[in-house]
Amino acid sequence: SDSILWIGSRDGLSRMNILEETFTHFTHTPDDPTSLSNNLLWSIYSDGENNLWIGTDVGLNKLNRQTGQFDHYYENDGLPNNCIYGFLEDIEGTLWISTQNGLARKIPNQTEITFQSFTSSEGLRSSEFVPKAHFIDKQTGKLFFGTVDGIVTIDPQLSKQSDIPFNPGINAVTIFDLSESDKQGKEYYFVNEAEIMELTHRDKIIEISLADFNFNLGNRYDYE
């Protein structure tokens, strides 16, 4: 609503009704698990589905506007870090989140909210992002996040991911002879998951290698 102003500070979250000139304050209460996770706020963002996200020094929060309660998300939910600095929403409606140690992407079309993390291990120039340093170019759809070592640019058109589920299968089997001389074993590779291999009672020691048959080297994000 245009009459509601959300204000973040070091002392929590405040909701100001401009027309009525009234305030409602939200703070962390240790014995209330539905309260704000931390009082030090770095960012507030209302997404395209009217969800209100709050980035705090300890945890990501989503406010239920009807009840005034918060859902909390941390590293064990897929975030790279619990200190949340900024939010941007790409042209597909996917939420991107910068943190003190990495970038997160909210995985779309999931029953439960989960996140995919990106750090220097996935190709980011720097994992340490800067508060309030984020921007979207609405003409190109590119997202820009500031780090302590330059700017990370994300092009959702190039970095679009299909969210293919993990599909494990056996891609190799090694059969070892019981004699000490056979230390390497005989290795058999599977080209596709439809292949069948028959074992006998003589094959007493085997080693199985698994792989993801859905793996695609093209599923990468474009960083600059």
mmCIF file of the C-alpha atoms, coordinates in Angstrom:
data_MODEL
# 
_entry.id   MODEL 
# 
loop_
_atom_site.group_PDB 
_atom_site.id 
_atom_site.type_symbol 
_atom_site.label_atom_id 
_atom_site.label_alt_id 
_atom_site.label_comp_id 
_atom_site.label_asym_id 
_atom_site.label_entity_id 
_atom_site.label_seq_id 
_atom_site.pdbx_PDB_ins_code 
_atom_site.Cartn_x 
_atom_site.Cartn_y 
_atom_site.Cartn_z 
_atom_site.occupancy 
_atom_site.B_iso_or_equiv 
_atom_site.pdbx_formal_charge 
_atom_site.auth_seq_id 
_atom_site.auth_comp_id 
_atom_site.auth_asym_id 
_atom_site.auth_atom_id 
_atom_site.pdbx_PDB_model_num 
ATOM 1   C CA . SER A 1 1   ? 0.000  0.000   0.000   1.00 0.00 ? 1   SER A CA 1 
ATOM 2   C CA . ASP A 1 2   ? 1.203  3.531   -0.794  1.00 0.00 ? 2   ASP A CA 1 
ATOM 3   C CA . SER A 1 3   ? 0.156  4.632   2.677   1.00 0.00 ? 3   SER A CA 1 
ATOM 4   C CA . ILE A 1 4   ? 2.517  2.165   4.409   1.00 0.00 ? 4   ILE A CA 1 
ATOM 5   C CA . LEU A 1 5   ? 6.205  2.891   4.901   1.00 0.00 ? 5   LEU A CA 1 
ATOM 6   C CA . TRP A 1 6   ? 8.574  0.191   6.178   1.00 0.00 ? 6   TRP A CA 1 
ATOM 7   C CA . ILE A 1 7   ? 11.597 1.398   8.137   1.00 0.00 ? 7   ILE A CA 1 
ATOM 8   C CA . GLY A 1 8   ? 14.621 -0.648  9.179   1.00 0.00 ? 8   GLY A CA 1 
ATOM 9   C CA . SER A 1 9   ? 17.155 0.334   11.809  1.00 0.00 ? 9   SER A CA 1 
ATOM 10  C CA . ARG A 1 10  ? 19.547 -1.125  14.349  1.00 0.00 ? 10  ARG A CA 1 
ATOM 11  C CA . ASP A 1 11  ? 16.576 -1.512  16.678  1.00 0.00 ? 11  ASP A CA 1 
ATOM 12  C CA . GLY A 1 12  ? 14.286 -3.600  14.506  1.00 0.00 ? 12  GLY A CA 1 
ATOM 13  C CA . LEU A 1 13  ? 11.562 -3.075  11.907  1.00 0.00 ? 13  LEU A CA 1 
ATOM 14  C CA . SER A 1 14  ? 8.875  -0.385  11.989  1.00 0.00 ? 14  SER A CA 1 
ATOM 15  C CA . ARG A 1 15  ? 5.661  -0.067  9.991   1.00 0.00 ? 15  ARG A CA 1 
ATOM 16  C CA . MET A 1 16  ? 4.423  3.489   9.553   1.00 0.00 ? 16  MET A CA 1 
ATOM 17  C CA . ASN A 1 17  ? 0.873  4.248   8.440   1.00 0.00 ? 17  ASN A CA 1 
ATOM 18  C CA . ILE A 1 18  ? 1.361  7.606   6.762   1.00 0.00 ? 18  ILE A CA 1 
ATOM 19  C CA . LEU A 1 19  ? -2.341 8.492   6.668   1.00 0.00 ? 19  LEU A CA 1 
ATOM 20  C CA . GLU A 1 20  ? -2.987 7.655   10.317  1.00 0.00 ? 20  GLU A CA 1 
ATOM 21  C CA . GLU A 1 21  ? 0.501  8.720   11.488  1.00 0.00 ? 21  GLU A CA 1 
ATOM 22  C CA . THR A 1 22  ? 0.884  5.564   13.568  1.00 0.00 ? 22  THR A CA 1 
ATOM 23  C CA . PHE A 1 23  ? 3.773  3.126   14.057  1.00 0.00 ? 23  PHE A CA 1 
ATOM 24  C CA . THR A 1 24  ? 3.943  -0.615  14.651  1.00 0.00 ? 24  THR A CA 1 
ATOM 25  C CA . HIS A 1 25  ? 7.283  -1.936  15.834  1.00 0.00 ? 25  HIS A CA 1 
ATOM 26  C CA . PHE A 1 26  ? 8.732  -5.424  15.335  1.00 0.00 ? 26  PHE A CA 1 
ATOM 27  C CA . THR A 1 27  ? 11.759 -6.562  17.333  1.00 0.00 ? 27  THR A CA 1 
ATOM 28  C CA . HIS A 1 28  ? 13.561 -9.748  18.275  1.00 0.00 ? 28  HIS A CA 1 
ATOM 29  C CA . THR A 1 29  ? 12.116 -11.513 21.303  1.00 0.00 ? 29  THR A CA 1 
ATOM 30  C CA . PRO A 1 30  ? 14.330 -14.399 22.505  1.00 0.00 ? 30  PRO A CA 1 
ATOM 31  C CA . ASP A 1 31  ? 11.447 -16.580 23.716  1.00 0.00 ? 31  ASP A CA 1 
ATOM 32  C CA . ASP A 1 32  ? 9.300  -15.992 20.597  1.00 0.00 ? 32  ASP A CA 1 
ATOM 33  C CA . PRO A 1 33  ? 10.455 -18.091 17.597  1.00 0.00 ? 33  PRO A CA 1 
ATOM 34  C CA . THR A 1 34  ? 8.128  -16.147 15.271  1.00 0.00 ? 34  THR A CA 1 
ATOM 35  C CA . SER A 1 35  ? 9.642  -12.756 16.096  1.00 0.00 ? 35  SER A CA 1 
ATOM 36  C CA . LEU A 1 36  ? 12.295 -10.950 14.056  1.00 0.00 ? 36  LEU A CA 1 
ATOM 37  C CA . SER A 1 37  ? 15.502 -13.028 14.057  1.00 0.00 ? 37  SER A CA 1 
ATOM 38  C CA . ASN A 1 38  ? 17.745 -10.033 14.819  1.00 0.00 ? 38  ASN A CA 1 
ATOM 39  C CA . ASN A 1 39  ? 17.267 -6.312  15.419  1.00 0.00 ? 39  ASN A CA 1 
ATOM 40  C CA . LEU A 1 40  ? 20.065 -5.083  13.148  1.00 0.00 ? 40  LEU A CA 1 
ATOM 41  C CA . LEU A 1 41  ? 18.514 -4.653  9.694   1.00 0.00 ? 41  LEU A CA 1 
ATOM 42  C CA . TRP A 1 42  ? 20.429 -4.243  6.434   1.00 0.00 ? 42  TRP A CA 1 
ATOM 43  C CA . SER A 1 43  ? 17.650 -4.334  3.850   1.00 0.00 ? 43  SER A CA 1 
ATOM 44  C CA . ILE A 1 44  ? 13.890 -4.548  3.222   1.00 0.00 ? 44  ILE A CA 1 
ATOM 45  C CA . TYR A 1 45  ? 12.322 -5.766  -0.018  1.00 0.00 ? 45  TYR A CA 1 
ATOM 46  C CA . SER A 1 46  ? 8.753  -6.334  -1.239  1.00 0.00 ? 46  SER A CA 1 
ATOM 47  C CA . ASP A 1 47  ? 8.768  -8.815  -4.137  1.00 0.00 ? 47  ASP A CA 1 
ATOM 48  C CA . GLY A 1 48  ? 6.374  -9.252  -7.055  1.00 0.00 ? 48  GLY A CA 1 
ATOM 49  C CA . GLU A 1 49  ? 4.166  -11.576 -4.985  1.00 0.00 ? 49  GLU A CA 1 
ATOM 50  C CA . ASN A 1 50  ? 3.877  -8.963  -2.213  1.00 0.00 ? 50  ASN A CA 1 
ATOM 51  C CA . ASN A 1 51  ? 6.151  -10.927 0.130   1.00 0.00 ? 51  ASN A CA 1 
ATOM 52  C CA . LEU A 1 52  ? 8.102  -8.683  2.488   1.00 0.00 ? 52  LEU A CA 1 
ATOM 53  C CA . TRP A 1 53  ? 11.704 -9.854  2.956   1.00 0.00 ? 53  TRP A CA 1 
ATOM 54  C CA . ILE A 1 54  ? 13.942 -8.472  5.677   1.00 0.00 ? 54  ILE A CA 1 
ATOM 55  C CA . GLY A 1 55  ? 17.697 -8.913  5.721   1.00 0.00 ? 55  GLY A CA 1 
ATOM 56  C CA . THR A 1 56  ? 19.188 -8.876  9.193   1.00 0.00 ? 56  THR A CA 1 
ATOM 57  C CA . ASP A 1 57  ? 22.627 -9.377  10.671  1.00 0.00 ? 57  ASP A CA 1 
ATOM 58  C CA . VAL A 1 58  ? 21.573 -12.887 11.681  1.00 0.00 ? 58  VAL A CA 1 
ATOM 59  C CA . GLY A 1 59  ? 19.117 -14.447 9.258   1.00 0.00 ? 59  GLY A CA 1 
ATOM 60  C CA . LEU A 1 60  ? 16.721 -13.800 6.399   1.00 0.00 ? 60  LEU A CA 1 
ATOM 61  C CA . ASN A 1 61  ? 13.140 -13.040 7.459   1.00 0.00 ? 61  ASN A CA 1 
ATOM 62  C CA . LYS A 1 62  ? 9.816  -13.150 5.611   1.00 0.00 ? 62  LYS A CA 1 
ATOM 63  C CA . LEU A 1 63  ? 6.928  -11.309 7.247   1.00 0.00 ? 63  LEU A CA 1 
ATOM 64  C CA . ASN A 1 64  ? 3.383  -12.636 7.313   1.00 0.00 ? 64  ASN A CA 1 
ATOM 65  C CA . ARG A 1 65  ? 1.554  -9.326  6.948   1.00 0.00 ? 65  ARG A CA 1 
ATOM 66  C CA . GLN A 1 66  ? -1.676 -10.739 8.402   1.00 0.00 ? 66  GLN A CA 1 
ATOM 67  C CA . THR A 1 67  ? -0.255 -12.270 11.584  1.00 0.00 ? 67  THR A CA 1 
ATOM 68  C CA . GLY A 1 68  ? 2.832  -10.101 12.093  1.00 0.00 ? 68  GLY A CA 1 
ATOM 69  C CA . GLN A 1 69  ? 4.940  -13.258 12.443  1.00 0.00 ? 69  GLN A CA 1 
ATOM 70  C CA . PHE A 1 70  ? 8.219  -14.023 10.696  1.00 0.00 ? 70  PHE A CA 1 
ATOM 71  C CA . ASP A 1 71  ? 9.611  -17.080 8.942   1.00 0.00 ? 71  ASP A CA 1 
ATOM 72  C CA . HIS A 1 72  ? 13.387 -17.384 9.270   1.00 0.00 ? 72  HIS A CA 1 
ATOM 73  C CA . TYR A 1 73  ? 15.962 -18.747 6.812   1.00 0.00 ? 73  TYR A CA 1 
ATOM 74  C CA . TYR A 1 74  ? 19.610 -19.513 7.502   1.00 0.00 ? 74  TYR A CA 1 
ATOM 75  C CA . GLU A 1 75  ? 22.614 -21.329 6.080   1.00 0.00 ? 75  GLU A CA 1 
ATOM 76  C CA . ASN A 1 76  ? 20.980 -24.715 6.680   1.00 0.00 ? 76  ASN A CA 1 
ATOM 77  C CA . ASP A 1 77  ? 18.233 -23.618 4.248   1.00 0.00 ? 77  ASP A CA 1 
ATOM 78  C CA . GLY A 1 78  ? 20.806 -23.114 1.502   1.00 0.00 ? 78  GLY A CA 1 
ATOM 79  C CA . LEU A 1 79  ? 21.963 -19.553 2.167   1.00 0.00 ? 79  LEU A CA 1 
ATOM 80  C CA . PRO A 1 80  ? 25.728 -18.979 1.906   1.00 0.00 ? 80  PRO A CA 1 
ATOM 81  C CA . ASN A 1 81  ? 25.762 -16.762 4.992   1.00 0.00 ? 81  ASN A CA 1 
ATOM 82  C CA . ASN A 1 82  ? 23.347 -15.555 7.685   1.00 0.00 ? 82  ASN A CA 1 
ATOM 83  C CA . CYS A 1 83  ? 24.194 -11.864 7.304   1.00 0.00 ? 83  CYS A CA 1 
ATOM 84  C CA . ILE A 1 84  ? 21.805 -10.608 4.581   1.00 0.00 ? 84  ILE A CA 1 
ATOM 85  C CA . TYR A 1 85  ? 22.771 -7.416  2.723   1.00 0.00 ? 85  TYR A CA 1 
ATOM 86  C CA . GLY A 1 86  ? 20.508 -6.896  -0.278  1.00 0.00 ? 86  GLY A CA 1 
ATOM 87  C CA . PHE A 1 87  ? 17.757 -8.138  -2.613  1.00 0.00 ? 87  PHE A CA 1 
ATOM 88  C CA . LEU A 1 88  ? 17.074 -7.978  -6.335  1.00 0.00 ? 88  LEU A CA 1 
ATOM 89  C CA . GLU A 1 89  ? 14.356 -9.665  -8.384  1.00 0.00 ? 89  GLU A CA 1 
ATOM 90  C CA . ASP A 1 90  ? 15.155 -10.638 -11.974 1.00 0.00 ? 90  ASP A CA 1 
ATOM 91  C CA . ILE A 1 91  ? 12.784 -10.466 -14.953 1.00 0.00 ? 91  ILE A CA 1 
ATOM 92  C CA . GLU A 1 92  ? 11.656 -14.048 -14.278 1.00 0.00 ? 92  GLU A CA 1 
ATOM 93  C CA . GLY A 1 93  ? 10.580 -13.067 -10.764 1.00 0.00 ? 93  GLY A CA 1 
ATOM 94  C CA . THR A 1 94  ? 13.442 -14.968 -9.125  1.00 0.00 ? 94  THR A CA 1 
ATOM 95  C CA . LEU A 1 95  ? 14.821 -13.414 -5.946  1.00 0.00 ? 95  LEU A CA 1 
ATOM 96  C CA . TRP A 1 96  ? 18.603 -12.911 -5.640  1.00 0.00 ? 96  TRP A CA 1 
ATOM 97  C CA . ILE A 1 97  ? 20.168 -12.161 -2.266  1.00 0.00 ? 97  ILE A CA 1 
ATOM 98  C CA . SER A 1 98  ? 23.607 -10.774 -1.442  1.00 0.00 ? 98  SER A CA 1 
ATOM 99  C CA . THR A 1 99  ? 25.235 -11.713 1.845   1.00 0.00 ? 99  THR A CA 1 
ATOM 100 C CA . GLN A 1 100 ? 28.445 -11.186 3.754   1.00 0.00 ? 100 GLN A CA 1 
ATOM 101 C CA . ASN A 1 101 ? 29.865 -14.324 2.172   1.00 0.00 ? 101 ASN A CA 1 
ATOM 102 C CA . GLY A 1 102 ? 28.195 -15.226 -1.110  1.00 0.00 ? 102 GLY A CA 1 
ATOM 103 C CA . LEU A 1 103 ? 25.180 -14.765 -3.320  1.00 0.00 ? 103 LEU A CA 1 
ATOM 104 C CA . ALA A 1 104 ? 21.918 -16.736 -3.076  1.00 0.00 ? 104 ALA A CA 1 
ATOM 105 C CA . ARG A 1 105 ? 19.167 -17.464 -5.547  1.00 0.00 ? 105 ARG A CA 1 
ATOM 106 C CA . LYS A 1 106 ? 15.710 -18.442 -4.317  1.00 0.00 ? 106 LYS A CA 1 
ATOM 107 C CA . ILE A 1 107 ? 14.823 -21.633 -6.172  1.00 0.00 ? 107 ILE A CA 1 
ATOM 108 C CA . PRO A 1 108 ? 11.498 -21.016 -7.965  1.00 0.00 ? 108 PRO A CA 1 
ATOM 109 C CA . ASN A 1 109 ? 8.420  -23.240 -8.019  1.00 0.00 ? 109 ASN A CA 1 
ATOM 110 C CA . GLN A 1 110 ? 9.239  -25.105 -4.828  1.00 0.00 ? 110 GLN A CA 1 
ATOM 111 C CA . THR A 1 111 ? 6.705  -26.089 -2.143  1.00 0.00 ? 111 THR A CA 1 
ATOM 112 C CA . GLU A 1 112 ? 9.231  -25.220 0.576   1.00 0.00 ? 112 GLU A CA 1 
ATOM 113 C CA . ILE A 1 113 ? 11.455 -22.167 0.272   1.00 0.00 ? 113 ILE A CA 1 
ATOM 114 C CA . THR A 1 114 ? 15.031 -23.182 -0.488  1.00 0.00 ? 114 THR A CA 1 
ATOM 115 C CA . PHE A 1 115 ? 18.061 -21.398 -1.879  1.00 0.00 ? 115 PHE A CA 1 
ATOM 116 C CA . GLN A 1 116 ? 21.013 -22.052 -4.145  1.00 0.00 ? 116 GLN A CA 1 
ATOM 117 C CA . SER A 1 117 ? 24.314 -20.512 -3.065  1.00 0.00 ? 117 SER A CA 1 
ATOM 118 C CA . PHE A 1 118 ? 27.171 -19.063 -5.103  1.00 0.00 ? 118 PHE A CA 1 
ATOM 119 C CA . THR A 1 119 ? 30.586 -18.170 -3.718  1.00 0.00 ? 119 THR A CA 1 
ATOM 120 C CA . SER A 1 120 ? 34.105 -17.803 -5.110  1.00 0.00 ? 120 SER A CA 1 
ATOM 121 C CA . SER A 1 121 ? 34.098 -21.604 -5.493  1.00 0.00 ? 121 SER A CA 1 
ATOM 122 C CA . GLU A 1 122 ? 31.398 -21.228 -8.180  1.00 0.00 ? 122 GLU A CA 1 
ATOM 123 C CA . GLY A 1 123 ? 33.289 -18.477 -9.994  1.00 0.00 ? 123 GLY A CA 1 
ATOM 124 C CA . LEU A 1 124 ? 32.395 -15.268 -8.156  1.00 0.00 ? 124 LEU A CA 1 
ATOM 125 C CA . ARG A 1 125 ? 35.238 -12.764 -8.189  1.00 0.00 ? 125 ARG A CA 1 
ATOM 126 C CA . SER A 1 126 ? 34.623 -12.127 -4.511  1.00 0.00 ? 126 SER A CA 1 
ATOM 127 C CA . SER A 1 127 ? 32.249 -13.700 -2.014  1.00 0.00 ? 127 SER A CA 1 
ATOM 128 C CA . GLU A 1 128 ? 32.155 -10.664 0.271   1.00 0.00 ? 128 GLU A CA 1 
ATOM 129 C CA . PHE A 1 129 ? 29.361 -8.364  -0.836  1.00 0.00 ? 129 PHE A CA 1 
ATOM 130 C CA . VAL A 1 130 ? 28.755 -4.768  0.194   1.00 0.00 ? 130 VAL A CA 1 
ATOM 131 C CA . PRO A 1 131 ? 25.557 -3.510  1.898   1.00 0.00 ? 131 PRO A CA 1 
ATOM 132 C CA . LYS A 1 132 ? 23.198 -1.394  -0.265  1.00 0.00 ? 132 LYS A CA 1 
ATOM 133 C CA . ALA A 1 133 ? 25.339 -2.007  -3.371  1.00 0.00 ? 133 ALA A CA 1 
ATOM 134 C CA . HIS A 1 134 ? 22.910 -3.601  -5.837  1.00 0.00 ? 134 HIS A CA 1 
ATOM 135 C CA . PHE A 1 135 ? 21.111 -2.445  -8.983  1.00 0.00 ? 135 PHE A CA 1 
ATOM 136 C CA . ILE A 1 136 ? 18.984 -3.831  -11.825 1.00 0.00 ? 136 ILE A CA 1 
ATOM 137 C CA . ASP A 1 137 ? 19.108 -2.524  -15.390 1.00 0.00 ? 137 ASP A CA 1 
ATOM 138 C CA . LYS A 1 138 ? 15.441 -2.807  -16.392 1.00 0.00 ? 138 LYS A CA 1 
ATOM 139 C CA . GLN A 1 139 ? 16.249 -2.469  -20.091 1.00 0.00 ? 139 GLN A CA 1 
ATOM 140 C CA . THR A 1 140 ? 18.640 -5.422  -20.246 1.00 0.00 ? 140 THR A CA 1 
ATOM 141 C CA . GLY A 1 141 ? 17.469 -7.295  -17.138 1.00 0.00 ? 141 GLY A CA 1 
ATOM 142 C CA . LYS A 1 142 ? 21.037 -7.531  -15.841 1.00 0.00 ? 142 LYS A CA 1 
ATOM 143 C CA . LEU A 1 143 ? 21.643 -7.568  -12.092 1.00 0.00 ? 143 LEU A CA 1 
ATOM 144 C CA . PHE A 1 144 ? 24.597 -5.833  -10.468 1.00 0.00 ? 144 PHE A CA 1 
ATOM 145 C CA . PHE A 1 145 ? 25.950 -6.556  -6.990  1.00 0.00 ? 145 PHE A CA 1 
ATOM 146 C CA . GLY A 1 146 ? 28.886 -4.743  -5.427  1.00 0.00 ? 146 GLY A CA 1 
ATOM 147 C CA . THR A 1 147 ? 31.643 -6.677  -3.671  1.00 0.00 ? 147 THR A CA 1 
ATOM 148 C CA . VAL A 1 148 ? 34.830 -5.627  -1.899  1.00 0.00 ? 148 VAL A CA 1 
ATOM 149 C CA . ASP A 1 149 ? 36.698 -6.571  -5.099  1.00 0.00 ? 149 ASP A CA 1 
ATOM 150 C CA . GLY A 1 150 ? 34.524 -5.209  -7.891  1.00 0.00 ? 150 GLY A CA 1 
ATOM 151 C CA . ILE A 1 151 ? 31.048 -5.769  -9.294  1.00 0.00 ? 151 ILE A CA 1 
ATOM 152 C CA . VAL A 1 152 ? 29.307 -9.077  -9.991  1.00 0.00 ? 152 VAL A CA 1 
ATOM 153 C CA . THR A 1 153 ? 27.027 -8.915  -13.037 1.00 0.00 ? 153 THR A CA 1 
ATOM 154 C CA . ILE A 1 154 ? 24.343 -11.524 -13.621 1.00 0.00 ? 154 ILE A CA 1 
ATOM 155 C CA . ASP A 1 155 ? 22.530 -11.871 -16.935 1.00 0.00 ? 155 ASP A CA 1 
ATOM 156 C CA . PRO A 1 156 ? 19.444 -14.035 -16.232 1.00 0.00 ? 156 PRO A CA 1 
ATOM 157 C CA . GLN A 1 157 ? 19.010 -14.731 -19.956 1.00 0.00 ? 157 GLN A CA 1 
ATOM 158 C CA . LEU A 1 158 ? 22.450 -16.337 -20.161 1.00 0.00 ? 158 LEU A CA 1 
ATOM 159 C CA . SER A 1 159 ? 22.406 -17.840 -16.704 1.00 0.00 ? 159 SER A CA 1 
ATOM 160 C CA . LYS A 1 160 ? 18.916 -19.300 -16.797 1.00 0.00 ? 160 LYS A CA 1 
ATOM 161 C CA . GLN A 1 161 ? 18.850 -22.681 -15.083 1.00 0.00 ? 161 GLN A CA 1 
ATOM 162 C CA . SER A 1 162 ? 16.287 -25.393 -15.686 1.00 0.00 ? 162 SER A CA 1 
ATOM 163 C CA . ASP A 1 163 ? 16.433 -26.735 -12.102 1.00 0.00 ? 163 ASP A CA 1 
ATOM 164 C CA . ILE A 1 164 ? 16.780 -30.308 -13.357 1.00 0.00 ? 164 ILE A CA 1 
ATOM 165 C CA . PRO A 1 165 ? 16.522 -32.719 -10.404 1.00 0.00 ? 165 PRO A CA 1 
ATOM 166 C CA . PHE A 1 166 ? 19.417 -34.958 -9.378  1.00 0.00 ? 166 PHE A CA 1 
ATOM 167 C CA . ASN A 1 167 ? 19.149 -38.308 -11.198 1.00 0.00 ? 167 ASN A CA 1 
ATOM 168 C CA . PRO A 1 168 ? 21.900 -40.659 -9.967  1.00 0.00 ? 168 PRO A CA 1 
ATOM 169 C CA . GLY A 1 169 ? 22.880 -43.826 -11.787 1.00 0.00 ? 169 GLY A CA 1 
ATOM 170 C CA . ILE A 1 170 ? 25.735 -46.328 -12.010 1.00 0.00 ? 170 ILE A CA 1 
ATOM 171 C CA . ASN A 1 171 ? 28.311 -45.241 -14.589 1.00 0.00 ? 171 ASN A CA 1 
ATOM 172 C CA . ALA A 1 172 ? 31.133 -47.689 -13.812 1.00 0.00 ? 172 ALA A CA 1 
ATOM 173 C CA . VAL A 1 173 ? 31.744 -50.983 -12.042 1.00 0.00 ? 173 VAL A CA 1 
ATOM 174 C CA . THR A 1 174 ? 35.147 -52.397 -11.104 1.00 0.00 ? 174 THR A CA 1 
ATOM 175 C CA . ILE A 1 175 ? 35.466 -56.131 -10.403 1.00 0.00 ? 175 ILE A CA 1 
ATOM 176 C CA . PHE A 1 176 ? 38.445 -57.321 -8.352  1.00 0.00 ? 176 PHE A CA 1 
ATOM 177 C CA . ASP A 1 177 ? 39.906 -60.793 -8.332  1.00 0.00 ? 177 ASP A CA 1 
ATOM 178 C CA . LEU A 1 178 ? 40.543 -62.382 -4.937  1.00 0.00 ? 178 LEU A CA 1 
ATOM 179 C CA . SER A 1 179 ? 44.204 -62.873 -5.773  1.00 0.00 ? 179 SER A CA 1 
ATOM 180 C CA . GLU A 1 180 ? 46.630 -60.267 -4.435  1.00 0.00 ? 180 GLU A CA 1 
ATOM 181 C CA . SER A 1 181 ? 48.087 -59.789 -7.909  1.00 0.00 ? 181 SER A CA 1 
ATOM 182 C CA . ASP A 1 182 ? 44.861 -58.188 -9.152  1.00 0.00 ? 182 ASP A CA 1 
ATOM 183 C CA . LYS A 1 183 ? 45.050 -54.762 -7.497  1.00 0.00 ? 183 LYS A CA 1 
ATOM 184 C CA . GLN A 1 184 ? 43.613 -52.702 -10.359 1.00 0.00 ? 184 GLN A CA 1 
ATOM 185 C CA . GLY A 1 185 ? 40.597 -54.843 -11.186 1.00 0.00 ? 185 GLY A CA 1 
ATOM 186 C CA . LYS A 1 186 ? 38.622 -54.934 -14.420 1.00 0.00 ? 186 LYS A CA 1 
ATOM 187 C CA . GLU A 1 187 ? 36.652 -51.775 -15.037 1.00 0.00 ? 187 GLU A CA 1 
ATOM 188 C CA . TYR A 1 188 ? 33.395 -51.609 -16.997 1.00 0.00 ? 188 TYR A CA 1 
ATOM 189 C CA . TYR A 1 189 ? 31.791 -48.304 -18.062 1.00 0.00 ? 189 TYR A CA 1 
ATOM 190 C CA . PHE A 1 190 ? 28.126 -47.612 -18.758 1.00 0.00 ? 190 PHE A CA 1 
ATOM 191 C CA . VAL A 1 191 ? 27.330 -45.236 -21.609 1.00 0.00 ? 191 VAL A CA 1 
ATOM 192 C CA . ASN A 1 192 ? 23.681 -44.868 -20.610 1.00 0.00 ? 192 ASN A CA 1 
ATOM 193 C CA . GLU A 1 193 ? 21.402 -45.930 -17.772 1.00 0.00 ? 193 GLU A CA 1 
ATOM 194 C CA . ALA A 1 194 ? 19.658 -48.603 -19.905 1.00 0.00 ? 194 ALA A CA 1 
ATOM 195 C CA . GLU A 1 195 ? 22.700 -50.895 -20.029 1.00 0.00 ? 195 GLU A CA 1 
ATOM 196 C CA . ILE A 1 196 ? 22.595 -54.122 -18.032 1.00 0.00 ? 196 ILE A CA 1 
ATOM 197 C CA . MET A 1 197 ? 25.517 -55.936 -16.399 1.00 0.00 ? 197 MET A CA 1 
ATOM 198 C CA . GLU A 1 198 ? 25.316 -59.476 -15.038 1.00 0.00 ? 198 GLU A CA 1 
ATOM 199 C CA . LEU A 1 199 ? 27.438 -60.583 -12.087 1.00 0.00 ? 199 LEU A CA 1 
ATOM 200 C CA . THR A 1 200 ? 28.185 -64.134 -11.001 1.00 0.00 ? 200 THR A CA 1 
ATOM 201 C CA . HIS A 1 201 ? 28.938 -65.735 -7.664  1.00 0.00 ? 201 HIS A CA 1 
ATOM 202 C CA . ARG A 1 202 ? 32.645 -65.485 -8.541  1.00 0.00 ? 202 ARG A CA 1 
ATOM 203 C CA . ASP A 1 203 ? 32.503 -61.695 -8.468  1.00 0.00 ? 203 ASP A CA 1 
ATOM 204 C CA . LYS A 1 204 ? 33.008 -61.259 -4.743  1.00 0.00 ? 204 LYS A CA 1 
ATOM 205 C CA . ILE A 1 205 ? 34.595 -57.785 -4.589  1.00 0.00 ? 205 ILE A CA 1 
ATOM 206 C CA . ILE A 1 206 ? 33.139 -54.955 -6.674  1.00 0.00 ? 206 ILE A CA 1 
ATOM 207 C CA . GLU A 1 207 ? 33.392 -51.183 -6.654  1.00 0.00 ? 207 GLU A CA 1 
ATOM 208 C CA . ILE A 1 208 ? 30.496 -49.041 -7.947  1.00 0.00 ? 208 ILE A CA 1 
ATOM 209 C CA . SER A 1 209 ? 30.818 -45.473 -9.265  1.00 0.00 ? 209 SER A CA 1 
ATOM 210 C CA . LEU A 1 210 ? 27.761 -43.193 -9.416  1.00 0.00 ? 210 LEU A CA 1 
ATOM 211 C CA . ALA A 1 211 ? 27.058 -40.175 -11.645 1.00 0.00 ? 211 ALA A CA 1 
ATOM 212 C CA . ASP A 1 212 ? 24.206 -37.790 -12.348 1.00 0.00 ? 212 ASP A CA 1 
ATOM 213 C CA . PHE A 1 213 ? 22.703 -38.658 -15.755 1.00 0.00 ? 213 PHE A CA 1 
ATOM 214 C CA . ASN A 1 214 ? 21.036 -35.212 -15.839 1.00 0.00 ? 214 ASN A CA 1 
ATOM 215 C CA . PHE A 1 215 ? 24.333 -33.349 -15.470 1.00 0.00 ? 215 PHE A CA 1 
ATOM 216 C CA . ASN A 1 216 ? 24.738 -30.628 -18.098 1.00 0.00 ? 216 ASN A CA 1 
ATOM 217 C CA . LEU A 1 217 ? 27.899 -28.559 -18.477 1.00 0.00 ? 217 LEU A CA 1 
ATOM 218 C CA . GLY A 1 218 ? 25.745 -25.847 -20.063 1.00 0.00 ? 218 GLY A CA 1 
ATOM 219 C CA . ASN A 1 219 ? 23.983 -25.137 -16.770 1.00 0.00 ? 219 ASN A CA 1 
ATOM 220 C CA . ARG A 1 220 ? 26.284 -22.393 -15.585 1.00 0.00 ? 220 ARG A CA 1 
ATOM 221 C CA . TYR A 1 221 ? 25.832 -18.825 -14.428 1.00 0.00 ? 221 TYR A CA 1 
ATOM 222 C CA . ASP A 1 222 ? 27.442 -15.953 -16.257 1.00 0.00 ? 222 ASP A CA 1 
ATOM 223 C CA . TYR A 1 223 ? 29.563 -13.798 -13.964 1.00 0.00 ? 223 TYR A CA 1 
ATOM 224 C CA . GLU A 1 224 ? 31.597 -10.747 -14.821 1.00 0.00 ? 224 GLU A CA 1 
# 
